[in-house]
Amino acid sequence: MNNLLTRSLTGILFVAILVGAICFSPTSFIALFALITGLTMWEFSTLVNDHAGAQVNRLINSVAGVYLFVCIAGYCADLVPPKAFIPYLVTLVYLPVSELYLRHSDPLKNWGYAFASQLYVALNLSMLSVLAFQYDPMSNQTVFQPALPLALFVFLWTNDTGAYCGGSLLHRRFPAKLFERVSPKKSWVGSLSGGLLCLLAGYLFSLFCPGLLSLPQWLGMALVVCVFGTWGDLVESLLKRQLGVKDSGTLLPGHGGMLDRFDSSLLAIPAVVIYLYTIQAF
């Protein structure tokens, strides 16, 4: 009971902070997700250092990830020029060159995990700014549009909720597993339940934000989030299984670490960006 209460309170606070920061202002959006990027990068580096025998420089790796997020946000908001990315490129050069002098036992492993975290965590989270800052032809300028990043997270949460409820209620009648090798508890019926709830959420967004996307486009985005969010969850489960850990961290009581909370979004965010650019092109 105590664990359930802790998990519930943490979840409510987590959702309140996330929704508040996204909707309040572009400054709060950038500040919160820059912090989330830094904490997630630090957690990833700690995981591979403690459980994979790597020696990734956590500070430099995490600061670089935060800088990438802030730069992409500033660039998407038309606030910084392309040359602002130069310090980040310097970091990408420094990470492999530094291994020449540090004399670590497995420099290739350090490079691999450092660059993997830049792509898997920092770059994917940075793509949120592509969704949040949109060009407005009416005013001929880029404006902050919180509806798309907010919808993405709402779809992720409804997918998780639908999958949990559907799986819990129907798994005895429909026991087929979704991906038993990686996540034994996930079932097809749970995944389908999450998808249906996502579609309902997409329909509701079409009612409240009709000018942003059409109903078919909202429903398409909901399905993209459902599929790639599920894959993102499975990918992080594979990572933890490979490293032999149950949770990625302990920062969020009852929920594990930052990777545990944002695993689904790490693949859903770039997938939604690809989806939206594709429908705009055609």
Secondary structure as UniProt FT lines:
FT   HELIX           2..24
FT   HELIX           26..51
FT   HELIX           58..76
FT   TURN            77..78
FT   HELIX           82..85
FT   HELIX           86..102
FT   HELIX           107..117
FT   HELIX           118..123
FT   HELIX           124..126
FT   HELIX           128..132
FT   STRAND          133..136
FT   TURN            137..140
FT   STRAND          141..144
FT   HELIX           147..170
FT   TURN            171..173
FT   STRAND          177..179
FT   TURN            180..182
FT   STRAND          183..187
FT   HELIX           188..208
FT   TURN            210..212
FT   HELIX           215..243
FT   TURN            253..255
FT   HELIX           258..281
//
